């Protein structure tokens, strides 16, 4: 039996992943797949390349197909046959648990709901409500014609946590205040036509006498809450405080059913809106969206009846084609916030059938300013569907300790289970990372350097001559020139045949691409030596897609990109990463070097860190750099800053708890620096052959240790049994 089968994954998906050589689940998959199949909200974090995409795609594919199969067979969960909170008699922003006994709302406005069963016959009835989270609430009884904001009209009676009873918008002092962990008993006496309450078993007395106009009208258990949570007991289990003799639990008496749950009011096979998917996945970039769709297509290739249809909705792809496919019907939509928002706002993409909402790389989505779009999309998705199924939400993030991610989870998710397998950031064993510290004061090659890289232009008005009047600016410009040359030197000396080159800005990427092309064609006379493509936001979507495909297919050697463009992109077997400049965010360093060392393949990340500050662009202007040439510092109203790589290198080392090994100007990594010669991009050997050279190094120490051990044993035996054994026989 496959390891994935033990999680309940269907055979069709298991067959597909076995063909992909997925023999065992990764840690995050082993934790998340059962939780998602079980219907829970999941918040997960794991290292880059750990299989997060598979962790949510596999179970979602299975549940989406099961949903489609139920629709084809006409199956539906009919009206509840017990007393519970009513999924169909509630306000939009109040969530109800699947057992119908817990309600929760995090909205700032009042949100109400009623029970599925009501009472009208003479008798005495009782239920309990326990306040399980801080917030405001009112609890009581209401007719079906009453407002869901309990106590605001003449059709409902409520008692609130502030010690006020409410009827027809009239609030009067009653009983005492109650709050978290208190249990409120709610009594309805249809003999005397009275409503009363108790708090934790203490009788608070009569609160209301029922108006004669609603005598003979069914009354239902009701509540309204604001940023709170309640748990109900209608009598199917032991009450915390037994009611007085003669009172029955609401679930144990003759009842009438709410018209909102009668089967005649619900279609057993509601017509599906073709323009509404069952699952919606948000990605921070179009490359990630296409990558996720590609994975889904691989996973579902043996799932034929019914077929699950997927669609990528991203900017840059023809909108007309996307609309046509939506009108034909899709089940899984994966897209970027911008294009999704456009189609939702125009009514082309409907969300009334969405049962799964996935936020992939949630920290990236939030850092790009998409928080409002996420809230808007979430507000347009029903929290409970007519079959009783609650919206299920999965959030993937590089870290769960990001404050904004925590706030989002608290605001949108329903009791999420945290799957945090990342812990403190660390460098995987399959990644070797080194740094070369560039010192333009000692390395004076820039004084007479020819065929240099085009720099970013921040020093266009400065005197950058080695003996000029602006030494700081001259050294800053020198750093830019030296690093361009170092990239070429690293590629040649380390014989790099494939790698990713990280630059700080889109302009730096363009300059690097132009420089490598020039060096290969004009200087080295070998056009294939430095073949490269760019990946950043200013490139057209089709060009970005083509460039990424060229690199993945090994048709070009190097991918030059920014941190944002490369985030989350999964490429296996990349042997090298070059950081032209140390990132100012230590998390980005972890993301960068995480591009190598995947799938048990060894990888080398080499970084160039300047020993002197470098002046760089930092656009705060409205155009965000477009047609901006203001080289003044930010404090002087310009768009430049001094960038201190020494500080950022120290921050990274402190964060990782390591000292990054330094290499010299030849850029060679010593063979024994990492226990022998390593073939980067190749799977690690498990035979231990890489230690052959290491044994030769430690052999003298081993010989000395052996000699000392013999001497110690000889001394022991001599003292112990010296009378029987001569020294020559020892």
Secondary structure, 3 states (H helix, E strand, C coil): CCCCHHHCCCHHHHHHHHHCCCCCCCHHHHHHHHHHHCCCCEEEECCCCCCHHHHHHHHHHHHHHHHHHHHHCCCCCCCCCCCCEEEEEECCCCEECCCCCEEEECCCCCEEEEEEEEECCCCEEEEEEEEEECCEEEEEEECCCCCCCCCCCCCEEEEECCCEEEECCEEEECCCCCCCCCEEEEEEECCCCEEEEEECCEEEEEEEECCHHHCCCCEEEEEEEECEEEEEECCCCCCCCCCCCCEEEHHHCCCEECCCCCHHHCCCCCCCCCCECCEEEEECCHHHHHHHHHHHHHHCCCCCCCCCCEEEECCCCCHHHHHHHHHHCCCEEEEEHHHHHHHHHCCCCECCCCCEEEECCHHHHHHCCCHHHHHHHHHCCCCECCCCCECEEEEECCCCCCHHHHHHHHHHCCCCEEEECCCCCCCCCCEEEEEEEECCCCCCHHHHCCCCCCCCCCCCCCCCCCCCCCHHHHHHHHHHHHHHHHHHHHHHHCCCCCEEEECCCHHHHHHHHHHHHHHHHHHCCCCCCCCEEEECCCCCHHHHHHHHHHHHCCCCCEEEECHHHHCCCCCCCCCEEEECCCCCCHHHHHHHHCCCCCCCECEEEEEEEECCCEEEECCCCCCCCCCCCCCCEHHHCCCEEEECHHHHHHHHHHHHCCCCEECCCCCCCCHHHHCCCCCCCCECCCCCHHHHHHHHHHHHHHHHHHHHHHHHHHHHHHHHHCCCCCHHHC
